[in-house]
Amino acid sequence: MIQIGDIVVSRDLFDKHFICHLEECEGNCCVFGDSGAPLEEEEALALAEYFEKIRPYLRAEGVRAVSEQGTWVIDADGDKVTPLIGRDECAYAVFDEGIARCAIEQSYEAEAIPFRKPVSCHLYPIRVSKLKQGIALNYHRWSVCEPARILGEKEGIPVFRFLMDPIVRVYGESFYDELEIVYRELMNKPEE
């Protein structure tokens, strides 16, 4: 683990490789899981506020799930998450040629809403854990992302570099620049 300010970063973000490969995984991170996408408090409020602008991008099943459950729900762990269709798909998942995509992100790209998608989705495969003082950024390994690991390894792209945009979105450019410095230092050190 590496400490940058009050953020503890797993070495896996530098050592492991990752590039989303939607053509292979078909966006299954939006389809499988124990609960919906984790939401920050502001994101839950924004989904409620902007739902009518997201609605045109949803499938009928998604609209029905939201109308029955709400724009967000509390999961078994007590966290705010996106609702599900049945027990699997995120209510905000839409399909384009068999590939799951995010209706929230499509709304953002159409400039209908001001936020891109939940931070937890944008940062994936990084999972954020709250510590007593600060947070930890950990690499989450999930079988549905095996194509992303294979492609990332082939292209030599470390996890943190693939996630530059969401890291900058959440933690700022200076934090990302620190990650680059740490990476260069780690790559110059011989294995111990």
Disulfide bonds with the S-S distance in Angstrom:
none
